[in-house]
Amino acid sequence: MTDTNDTRSHMPLGLAQRGYTGVIQHLSARDAGSALSEIELESRLIELGFVEGARVEVLHEGIVGRDPIAVRVDNITIAVRRREAMAIIVA
């Protein structure tokens, strides 16, 4: 649900460009396009720290196809493929 006072729209982290900062709203692996099952992908992302309410910042993009991306999640820096980052909904 979107708060009527929320001026930022929700989007997959996989669409974010370098310099983007936001907060994780929820995980949605259904349309991520990962080779992993929905449950596997969501479990791995949670284990890495991609949890609801965590602050994220895109620090770096790979040279080829801008993939993978380096993301700071709270105080941890993690590299993640864009197709897996499509399961992380941010605002």
C-alpha positions as CSV (number, residue, x, y, z in Angstrom):
1,M,0.0,0.0,0.0
2,T,1.2,3.5,-0.8
3,D,0.9,6.2,1.8
4,T,-0.8,9.3,0.3
5,N,1.9,11.4,1.8
6,D,4.6,9.3,0.1
7,T,6.1,11.4,-2.8
8,R,8.5,8.6,-3.9
9,S,7.1,5.9,-6.1
10,H,8.0,2.3,-5.4
11,M,10.3,0.6,-7.9
12,P,12.6,-2.4,-8.2
13,L,16.1,-1.8,-7.0
14,G,17.3,-3.4,-10.2
15,L,16.1,-0.3,-12.1
16,A,18.0,2.2,-9.9
17,Q,21.1,4.0,-11.1
18,R,24.3,4.8,-9.4
19,G,23.7,7.3,-6.6
20,Y,20.2,6.2,-5.8
21,T,19.2,6.1,-2.1
22,G,16.0,4.7,-0.7
23,V,14.4,2.3,1.8
24,I,13.4,-1.3,1.2
25,Q,9.6,-1.6,1.2
26,H,9.3,-5.4,0.6
27,L,10.6,-8.3,-1.5
28,S,8.7,-9.6,-4.5
29,A,10.6,-12.4,-6.4
30,R,7.7,-13.3,-8.6
31,D,8.8,-11.3,-11.7
32,A,12.5,-11.0,-10.9
33,G,13.6,-13.3,-13.7
34,S,16.1,-15.2,-11.5
35,A,17.2,-18.8,-12.1
36,L,16.4,-19.3,-8.4
37,S,12.9,-20.2,-7.1
38,E,10.9,-17.3,-5.5
39,I,11.5,-18.7,-2.0
40,E,15.2,-19.3,-2.6
41,L,15.8,-15.8,-3.9
42,E,13.8,-14.1,-1.2
43,S,15.7,-16.2,1.5
44,R,19.1,-15.3,0.0
45,L,18.3,-11.7,-0.2
46,I,17.1,-11.6,3.5
47,E,20.2,-13.4,4.6
48,L,22.3,-10.7,2.8
49,G,20.4,-8.0,4.7
50,F,17.8,-6.9,2.2
51,V,15.1,-6.6,4.8
52,E,12.1,-4.2,5.0
53,G,13.0,-0.8,6.4
54,A,16.7,-1.1,5.5
55,R,18.3,1.9,3.8
56,V,20.0,1.2,0.5
57,E,22.3,3.1,-1.8
58,V,23.6,2.1,-5.2
59,L,27.4,2.7,-5.1
60,H,28.7,1.3,-8.3
61,E,27.5,-0.3,-11.6
62,G,29.4,-2.9,-13.5
63,I,31.0,-1.9,-16.9
64,V,29.2,-4.5,-19.0
65,G,25.4,-3.9,-19.0
66,R,25.7,-2.0,-15.7
67,D,25.7,-5.4,-14.0
68,P,26.3,-6.3,-11.2
69,I,25.6,-3.4,-8.9
70,A,27.3,-2.6,-5.6
71,V,24.7,-1.7,-3.0
72,R,25.2,-0.4,0.6
73,V,22.5,-1.9,2.8
74,D,22.6,-0.1,6.1
75,N,26.4,-0.6,6.9
76,I,27.2,-3.5,4.6
77,T,28.3,-3.3,0.9
78,I,27.0,-6.1,-1.3
79,A,27.3,-6.9,-5.0
80,V,24.0,-8.2,-6.5
81,R,22.9,-9.0,-10.1
82,R,20.3,-6.6,-11.4
83,R,17.9,-9.4,-12.2
84,E,18.0,-10.4,-8.6
85,A,17.7,-6.8,-7.5
86,M,14.4,-6.6,-9.4
87,A,12.9,-8.6,-6.4
88,I,13.8,-5.7,-4.0
89,I,11.1,-3.1,-4.0
90,V,12.4,0.3,-2.8
91,A,11.0,3.8,-2.3
